């Protein structure tokens, strides 16, 4: 009968063989995405004082004068 035969790729050993190849491919894709992402290897807690200062300035929490003053303090 046509349409009911999967050619053996889904029966018994075929499914295992398919997983054997899909697992390493999925792992490879996950590794590439991890290393290519902009925050690869950076923990959010790894921010420097200058990073936090820039974020506060960008959010409008501090003004230009305070930003420049604190930037000088952080740089020294």
VOGU-3710 file (C-alpha; in Angstrom, 3 decimals, decimal comma):
1> xxxxxxxxxx> 0,000/0,000/0,000  1,254/3,423/-0,836  1,585/6,083/1,855  2,045/3,719/4,790  5,654/2,712/4,228  8,188/5,108/5,727  11,083/3,406/4,032  12,452/2,169/7,345  13,768/5,524/8,549  11,166/5,769/11,328
11> xxxxxxxxxx> 11,108/2,141/12,353  13,317/0,682/15,066  16,943/1,505/14,310  16,190/4,263/11,812  14,811/6,612/14,478  17,838/6,007/16,662  20,136/6,671/13,727  18,308/9,917/12,991  18,755/11,012/16,636  22,410/10,009/16,425
21> xxxxxxxxxx> 22,877/12,675/13,738  20,416/15,312/14,988  21,879/15,517/18,484  25,415/16,556/17,439  24,001/18,965/14,854  21,776/20,589/17,510  24,754/20,786/19,876  26,871/22,434/17,191  24,159/25,001/16,459  23,785/25,758/20,175
31> xxxxxxxxxx> 27,540/26,300/20,536  27,675/28,619/17,523  24,759/30,686/18,835  26,369/30,882/22,286  29,739/32,084/20,996  28,353/34,467/18,358  25,888/36,228/20,668  27,000/39,686/21,824  26,947/38,722/25,487  28,844/35,464/25,017
41> xxxxxxxxxx> 30,761/34,606/28,124  29,660/37,746/29,943  27,708/37,507/33,098  25,369/40,449/33,817  27,236/40,861/37,088  30,489/41,375/35,155  29,581/44,993/34,394  32,211/47,576/35,107  31,492/50,735/37,052  31,674/52,687/33,790
51> xxxxxxxxxx> 29,067/50,367/32,195  26,670/51,015/35,068  27,358/54,749/34,892  26,609/54,812/31,164  23,347/52,950/31,743  22,276/55,405/34,430  23,047/58,328/32,114  21,158/56,691/29,259  18,096/56,181/31,495  18,222/59,832/32,543
61> xxxxxxxxxx> 18,916/59,083/36,189  21,917/61,431/36,170  22,731/64,520/34,149  25,713/65,307/31,922  27,663/67,119/34,613  27,232/64,334/37,150  28,088/61,744/34,481  31,329/63,554/33,576  32,276/63,982/37,241  31,653/60,339/38,100
71> xxxxxx> 33,380/59,206/34,911  36,512/61,059/36,002  36,251/59,460/39,464  35,861/55,975/37,983  38,726/56,444/35,543  41,180/57,367/38,309
//
